[in-house]
Amino acid sequence: MTPDFTQDQIDAGRRLFGGPSTFVLGVAKLEQLPEVRGVEIAFAGRSNVGKSSLINALTGVNGLARASNTPGRTRELNFFNVNDQLVLVDMPGYGFAKASKQEVKQWQSVLKGYLQGRPGLTRTFVLIDSRHGILAADREMFDLLDESAVTYQLVLTKIDKIKPAELEKVAAATAKAIAKRPAAFPLIHLTSADKGTGIDALRAQIAGLI
């Protein structure tokens, strides 16, 4: 379920993320998308799932990715350059409670256009809060990724917030939920941005995609 990596793979991940990571731009419309420059890795997840914290932990740059103070309001794809070898794309947290129907329709159009038409997009990591497991909004994202034929992989976050026995149950339920999903990659990462748990393994996984 959880991937194991060799020391060489771990070292490759550390080297990749050991260089500078910088914000490039935020994109609200498809025509604003930057030119594809090699491999892109996207991160998706519900609001407050810990996406910004995980990106900051991966890159080692505090404040590189910033969480919105109002869940569901940020409507931009944020692009980051990692060591001139990789582009990370921070997708807005799902949740449209604060948005109008017109705003929701506009954003969903941008999201689908990016996922279905981006040649450099190699994998999307979908973050799941380990305290809550997979919810309806997550399944909607899985459906969109399956339809777009974009390979995605799940990352359980905040694993330091629950007991080991509960984590084992959540991880097993998560693996079962995606077992028959056509675009889902079967290995699940278990992470804690606060404690640094699983960060090296996720770095190694990403480095192996370049």
C-alpha positions in Angstrom: 0.0 0.0 0.0 2.7 2.5 1.1 5.6 2.7 -1.3 9.2 1.7 -0.2 12.2 3.4 -1.7 15.9 2.6 -1.9 18.4 5.0 -0.4 19.4 6.0 -3.9 15.8 7.0 -4.7 15.6 8.9 -1.4 18.8 10.7 -2.2 17.5 11.6 -5.6 14.4 13.2 -4.1 16.5 15.2 -1.6 18.7 16.5 -4.4 15.7 17.5 -6.5 14.0 19.4 -3.7 17.4 20.6 -2.3 17.6 23.3 -4.9 15.7 26.6 -5.1 11.9 26.5 -5.4 10.1 29.7 -6.5 6.6 30.9 -7.3 6.1 31.4 -11.1 2.6 32.7 -11.6 -1.1 32.2 -10.8 -3.5 31.3 -13.6 -7.2 31.9 -13.6 -7.9 31.4 -17.4 -6.7 28.7 -19.8 -5.2 31.3 -22.1 -2.9 32.4 -19.2 -1.3 28.9 -18.9 2.5 29.1 -19.2 4.4 27.2 -21.9 5.0 23.5 -20.9 8.5 23.0 -19.7 9.0 19.4 -18.9 7.3 17.5 -16.2 4.4 19.0 -14.2 3.0 17.5 -11.0 -0.3 18.8 -9.6 -1.6 18.7 -6.1 -5.3 18.7 -5.4 -7.4 18.4 -2.2 -10.3 19.7 -0.2 -9.9 23.1 1.6 -7.9 22.7 4.8 -6.5 19.3 3.9 -3.0 20.6 4.4 -2.0 21.1 0.8 0.0 24.3 1.3 1.8 22.8 4.3 2.8 19.7 2.4 4.1 21.7 -0.6 6.1 23.9 1.8 7.5 20.8 3.6 8.5 19.1 0.3 10.3 22.2 -1.0 11.7 23.2 2.4 10.5 26.8 1.8 8.2 28.2 4.5 5.4 30.3 3.0 6.0 29.2 -0.6 2.5 28.0 -1.0 -0.1 30.0 0.9 -3.5 28.8 2.2 -6.5 31.0 1.4 -8.2 32.5 4.5 -11.5 31.7 2.9 -12.0 28.1 1.8 -13.3 27.8 -1.7 -12.5 31.3 -2.8 -9.1 31.0 -4.4 -9.6 30.3 -8.1 -6.1 30.0 -9.5 -3.7 27.3 -10.5 -0.4 28.3 -8.9 2.8 27.3 -10.7 6.1 26.7 -8.9 9.5 26.0 -10.3 11.5 23.4 -8.4 15.2 23.5 -9.1 14.7 24.2 -12.8 13.8 20.5 -13.1 10.1 20.3 -12.2 7.0 22.4 -12.1 4.6 21.9 -9.2 1.0 23.1 -9.7 -1.1 23.9 -6.6 -4.7 23.5 -7.5 -7.3 25.4 -5.4 -9.0 23.5 -2.6 -12.4 22.2 -3.6 -15.5 23.6 -2.0 -17.7 26.2 -3.6 -19.8 27.3 -0.7 -18.7 30.9 -1.1 -18.9 31.1 -4.9 -21.8 31.9 -7.2 -23.0 29.3 -9.7 -21.4 31.3 -12.5 -18.0 31.3 -10.7 -18.3 27.6 -10.1 -19.0 26.9 -13.8 -16.1 29.2 -14.9 -13.6 27.5 -12.6 -14.7 24.0 -13.4 -14.2 24.8 -17.1 -10.7 26.0 -16.4 -9.9 22.9 -14.3 -11.2 20.4 -16.8 -9.4 22.3 -19.6 -6.1 22.1 -17.7 -6.5 18.4 -16.7 -7.6 17.2 -20.2 -5.3 19.3 -22.3 -2.0 19.7 -20.5 0.7 17.5 -22.2 3.3 18.0 -19.4 0.9 16.9 -16.6 2.5 13.6 -15.4 0.6 12.9 -12.2 -1.8 14.5 -9.8 -1.5 13.9 -6.1 -4.9 14.1 -4.4 -4.6 14.8 -0.7 -7.0 13.2 1.8 -7.2 14.3 5.5 -6.6 11.1 7.4 -9.0 12.2 10.2 -11.9 12.2 7.8 -11.0 9.8 5.0 -12.5 10.0 1.5 -15.6 12.3 1.2 -18.0 13.1 -1.6 -16.0 16.0 -2.9 -13.0 13.7 -3.2 -15.0 11.2 -5.2 -16.0 14.0 -7.6 -12.3 14.8 -8.1 -11.6 11.2 -8.7 -14.3 11.1 -11.4 -12.9 14.1 -13.1 -9.4 12.7 -13.1 -10.6 9.3 -14.4 -12.6 11.0 -17.2 -9.5 13.1 -18.1 -7.2 10.0 -18.1 -4.8 11.8 -15.7 -2.9 9.3 -13.4 -3.5 10.3 -9.8 -2.2 9.1 -6.5 -3.6 9.6 -3.0 -1.7 11.1 -0.1 -3.1 10.8 3.4 -2.2 14.0 5.4 -2.0 14.9 9.1 -1.3 11.3 10.1 0.1 12.5 13.4 -3.4 13.6 14.4 -4.8 10.1 14.7 -3.9 6.9 16.5 -2.0 4.2 14.6 -4.9 1.7 14.7 -7.2 4.4 13.2 -4.7 5.3 10.5 -4.4 1.6 9.5 -8.2 1.4 9.1 -8.3 4.7 7.1 -5.4 3.6 4.9 -7.1 0.2 4.1 -10.4 1.9 3.4 -8.7 4.4 1.1 -6.9 1.7 -0.8 -10.1 -0.2 -1.3 -12.0 2.9 -2.5 -9.6 3.5 -5.4 -8.8 -0.2 -6.3 -11.1 -0.2 -9.3 -10.6 3.4 -10.4 -9.1 3.3 -13.9 -6.6 6.2 -13.5 -5.7 5.7 -9.8 -2.1 4.7 -9.0 -2.4 2.0 -6.2 0.3 3.1 -3.8 -0.7 5.6 -1.1 1.6 8.0 0.8 1.1 8.6 4.5 2.4 12.0 5.5 2.6 14.6 8.3 3.9 18.0 7.2 4.3 19.0 10.8 6.4 16.0 11.8 8.1 15.4 8.4 6.7 11.9 8.2 6.6 10.5 4.7 8.1 13.6 3.1 11.3 11.9 1.9 9.3 9.1 0.3 7.0 11.5 -1.5 10.1 13.4 -2.8 11.6 10.1 -4.0 8.3 9.3 -5.8 8.2 12.6 -7.6 11.9 12.5 -8.5 11.3 9.1 -10.1 8.7 10.7 -12.4 11.1 13.1 -14.0 
